[in-house]
Amino acid sequence: MTLTELRYVVALFETGHFRKAAEQCNVSQPTLSIAIKRLEGELGVSLFERSRQQVLATPVGQRIVDQARTVLREAQNLHSLAEIGKDPLGAVLSVGAIFTVGPYLFPRLVQRMQEIAPGMPLYIEENYTATLRPKLRSGELDAAFIALPFTDTDILTREIYDEPFVVLLPTEHPLSKQSAINPAALAAHHVLLMGEGHCFRDQVLEACPGLEAAISENYCNGYAVLEGSSLETLKHMVASGLGITVLPQSAAKLMQYGEDTLAVRPFTDPAPRRTVALAWRTSFPRHQAIDTLTKALRS
């Protein structure tokens, strides 16, 4: 049994197709097929059900894939430990962030990291929480900036900062005359939200009583429920007069629109807020890299 064979098994499980798995592993399809068949012979069990349409893991194959991922992750840790021996901050660090954090955090983070750890370049990925979670567990990402709560087996979190939510609206909107807005008041207005799958959407719906029910009622009555793919997209739609939206404070900069077009208003106390945290595996050996990320942000 070799690490290469385990990589082939994991690739086949993830793609469900011999050709795609071979392409992912940069080998020929016969090479991959023979290696998996050899491993099945060594173990004395079938790892996959094969048909012309798809390839599915057998029950025992699923458990072996899970263990193979653990073995490959630990093997990668050996390489990481070797890099630490040379220079703890001298290797690439793979960092993820949810879509509503990354664009506002990374510009400041990268600049500061270049000052305090110039030998540790960052591989950066923005994605949904549901996508970052398995990548963090599998070792594809070393760390990720997420919004709490975030609980998972063998994952540690460290709170980085809290930020309140604010309302973004056209300057001519009736709510702009208020110095602070009650979260329950939003249910009576056309609120633009992030699309399904964004945790910030769920946080807004939870923070604003009646908003989810109002949106559902509008949907049932045939009114369009408008959503944005990013916070910046929502800001553009608000500027165009399409509605109002809720933003984390870090995203509330008016940029090219100014106070003549858009207004930002806080919520009444207790204002809804979120906590952004850094998450990493308990087994991740580069503790100094995690501390450096934290230092860069807090400074």
Beta strands, then each sheet from edge to edge (+ up, - down):
strand 1: 48-50
strand 2: 55-57
strand 3: 93-98
strand 4: 122-127
strand 5: 143-147
strand 6: 155-170
strand 7: 191-194
strand 8: 227-228
strand 9: 244-248
strand 10: 262-266
strand 11: 273-281
sheet 1: 1+ 2-
sheet 2: 4+ 3+ 5+ 11- 6+ 9- 7- 8-
sheet 3: 4+ 3+ 5+ 11- 6+ 10-
end
